[in-house]
Structures are given as C-alpha cells and as structure tokens.
Amino acid sequence: MLNYGIRLKSERERLNMSQVKLAEICDVTKTTQSNYENDLRAPDLVYLSKAAEVGMDVQYVITGEHCEKTLDDKSLEELREMTEALLNKIDTLQKGLPYEFQK
C-alpha cells in the first residue's frame, strides 16, 4: 500500500478539521473521505486541489515529503480567524438585504 491515507489523515488533523468538514470542502462524502484515509480509494486531482486550497500539504500526502511552502500553525490560525470574521461580516450584510438575496 502507498500509505497516503495515513498522511492524509495527519494533514487533516494538522488543519484541525473533522472528516466531515474536509469532505464538504473537497466535495466528497464522509464515506469517501474515510475510504481515502484508510487507503481503500485514492483521491483524485480535483479533491487534492481543493485540499491544497485550505492549506493541506498535498506533496506530503502523495510523496511523504513535506513541502516547504506549507502554512505553519500560527498562519493557519490567523487565516481561520480572518475567514471567520469575513463570513460573519457577510452574514451581517446579508441580513440587511431583501429576502431574495439572503441565503
């Protein structure tokens, strides 16, 4: 086996995400996410691309060697805080819009 599943799980945990959350981001089911992490299926390029967008070290998942450009924990936390603040502002703005423009 390639053992990419162990590395995928490790990266998911480093990003402090549940299987469900990463599955949602990468547009797969929780079962598919679990299959990836258990080396039962291999993730495709679309999945890996979406995972990379949220800070996953895809090079590490595939090869076992870390990419030097991966965000450190402090940067990840700052990114999460900024994202949460931005989403809160969007929600606040949407509440002031007419009903048809709200979520």
N, C-alpha and C positions, 0 to 999 in steps of 0.2 A: 504493500500500500504506500501511497505517497505521503501520508500523514499531514496533508494540508488541512484536514478537519481540525486537528489539534491546534494548529497555528491560527486558523480562522476563529476558533473559539477564544483563543488567547487575545487576539486583536479585538474581538467584540467586547470582551471583559475589560480590556485596557481602555476602550472607549466608554465604558460604564453603560453598556446597552444590554437590554434583555434580548432573547431570541426574537420575541415578538416585534420589538421596536426595530431591530435591524432588518427583519423580514419585511416590515412595512416600508422602510426606506428603500430597500432594494427590490421592492415589488415582487416578493415571493411569499408563499405561505410559511407559517411556523414549521410545518412538517418538512417542507423543502429545506428550510434553514437547518433544522435538526439533521436531516439527511446529509447536508454539506458537512456539518460539524462531526458527523460520525463516519465520514468517508464512504457513504453509501452512494453519493452522487457528487459530481464535480460542478462547481459554479461556472456559469457562462460569462462571457465578456461584459454583457450588459450589467449583470449582478456585480461583478468586480469593479466596473466603472462607477457604479452608484456607491459602492462601499468606499472606494477611494475618495469620493467627493465629501464624505463625512470624516475623513482622516484615517481610514484604515490603511495600514502599510501592506498593500497588495503584493508588493515584491516579496515581502517576508512570507505572506500566505503561500505564494507559489513556490518560492525557492528556498525558504528557510533562512535567508539572509536579509537583515534589516536595511531599509532604505534610509539614508542619512537625512532625507527631507521630511520625515515623519514629524508631526507636531508633538511637542513634549506635553506632559500632563498639565502644566500651567497654561500653555497656549490653548489646549483643548478646553480647559475650564473657562478661560476668557471667551473663547468662541461660543461655548454653550450659553454663557451669561448674556453675551451680546445678542445671540439668536433669540433667547427667551425674551429679552427686553424688546426686541424688534417685533416679535409675534404679539406681545402684549399691546404695543402701540398700534399694530394693525387691527387687533380686536377692538381696541378703543375707537379707532377711526371708523370701523365698520358699523359699530353700534350707532353712530351718528348719521349713517346713510339711510336712504329709503329702504324699505324691506326687501325689494327685489335685488338690491346689491349686497345684502348680507349673506353670510354663509348659508 
